[in-house]
Amino acid sequence: MLTALRRASLVLGTGFVLFFFSETVFWALWRPGEAMSGRILAWLLYSLIGYLTMALIGYCRVNDSWALVLAGAFFGWIDEGVFAMTVFGDPSMPFPFTIAWTALAWHGPISLVLGWYWLGLALRKNGPGATLALSLGAGLFWGAWGFGWLAETPPVRATPTMFLLHSVVATGCLALGHLAIAAGRLESFRPSRAGVALASAVVMGFFVLVTAQRIAIAPLVMLPLMGVLALALARYRKGRDERSVFASFAAPIQRKNLCALPVLPLTASAVYAVSIRTLPPIRAVNGALAVVTSVGGLALFLVALVRTFRRRTDAATAGV
């Protein structure tokens, strides 16, 4: 029973951390007509994808940030290519640019690497400096991104007070998510074959019965993308010991670092409040951030691929 509770804590905690950065920060504020049930369903979906992503990280013995970028691509393409279906084109951005936006631009580097891994490590450090830095950077981004939604048609906005309330409550839940991961003992995570099979069946079933039926090119796009990832991560795994990034989560979360986390919503709220009071709606804000993150995310992914294949080639040459 205790093992099952720990597993549930780990999976749901990971799911919420990924949901927070992928959905809460992306949509920036509580939208008119948004229902709590929708957020709960999204959290459960991210928990399922997060479970598969953790299984991939553990199986491939991912133990550095560059390889985690590849795992982030898996997470992002499952989310946006199977369920959201935006990989194949979106009103805001045409295909093939949507291969990078938002999977490589947001889900991988921001949600998985920064929000799940780097912030998880920062919360376990002896001093609050790393948590403060990440919270400040994420808060600046969140506030600017939230202000950019005012330029939509119709505009999506909230009062500074409502933005502050929403961001503070959501960040409090983010802290609980990381505490749930710690309680679930990520460092000892070993996915069960039945769990991986069931989660994979859900993803594959949805892709075959829904995604591929709605979008004819979906298999032609997703199979090569996943094939490249499978080849790269298989090469990365060869010759590595059993260690993965999970071992970095063995240390306990420090209370003083949790006390630094409110810098995130307070910074975001300050940027949002100052922006809407002093600036007109500027459509270019979110457009520029989308371009920067897309180009940056694609560049990180390509560098991670090159590093993976070069490392294996260099190792083989050294062996000769």
C-alpha positions, 0 to 999 in steps of 0.5 A, a space after each residue: 500500500 505504501 509503495 502504491 501511495 508513493 508511486 501515485 504521489 510521484 506521478 501526480 506530482 510530476 504531472 502537476 509540475 509539467 501541467 503548471 509550466 505547460 498550461 498554467 504559465 502558457 495560458 497565463 491567467 484564469 480565463 473567462 468560462 474556464 472550468 476547474 474540471 478541465 484543469 483537473 483532466 489536463 493535470 491527469 493527462 500530463 501525469 500520464 505523459 509524465 509517467 511515460 517520460 520518466 520511464 524513458 528517462 530511467 530506461 535510457 539512463 539520462 543523466 545530463 541536461 542535454 539528453 534531457 532535452 531529447 526526453 523533453 522532445 518526446 514529452 512535447 511531441 506526445 502532448 502536441 502531436 497526439 493529444 493537442 494535434 498542433 504539431 501538424 499546423 495551427 491557426 497561429 503558426 503553419 506547419 512545419 514550424 509547429 514541429 518546434 512550437 510548442 513541443 521543442 519551444 516550451 514543453 521540453 526546455 521550459 516544462 521538463 528541463 527548467 520546471 521539473 529538473 532544474 527547479 527540482 534541483 534548486 529546491 534541494 540545494 543548501 542555499 536559496 540562490 538557485 531557486 531565487 534566480 529561476 523564480 525571478 526568470 520564470 516570473 519575468 517571462 510569465 508576466 510578459 507572456 500574460 501581458 501579450 494575451 491582451 492583444 488577442 481578439 477578443 483580448 484575454 485579460 485579468 485585473 492585476 489583483 486576479 492575476 496575483 491571486 491566480 499566480 500565487 495559488 497556482 505556485 503554491 500548488 507547484 510547491 506541493 507538486 515538487 513536495 509530492 515528487 520528493 515524497 514519491 522518492 523519484 531517486 528509486 523510481 522503477 516503472 512497472 511493465 504493466 504501467 508502461 504498457 497501459 499508458 502506452 496503449 492509451 497514447 497509441 489508441 488515441 493516436 490511431 483512433 482519433 489523431 490519425 483519423 482527423 489528420 491524415 499526415 499525422 503518421 507521416 510526421 510523427 513516425 519519423 520524429 519518434 524514430 529519430 528520437 529512438 535512434 538517438 536515445 538508444 545510442 545514448 544508452 549504450 555503455 552507460 551505467 544505471 545512474 540517471 538524473 533521478 539520483 539528483 533528487 535523493 536530497 530533501 527539499 529545503 524549506 528556505 528554498 520553498 520560501 524563495 518560490 513566491 518570488 515567481 508569482 510576485 515577479 509575474 504579477 508585478 510585470 503584468 500589473 505595470 505593463 497593463 497600466 503603462 502600455 497599450 496591448 502589443 501583439 508583437 510581445 507574444 509573437 517575439 517570445 514564440 519566435 525566440 523560444 521556437 528557434 532556441 528550442 530547435 537549436 537546443 534539440 539539434 545540439 543535443 542530437 549532434 552531441 549524442 551521435 558525436 559522443 558515440 562516434 568519439 567513444 568508438 574511435 577511442 576504442 580503436 
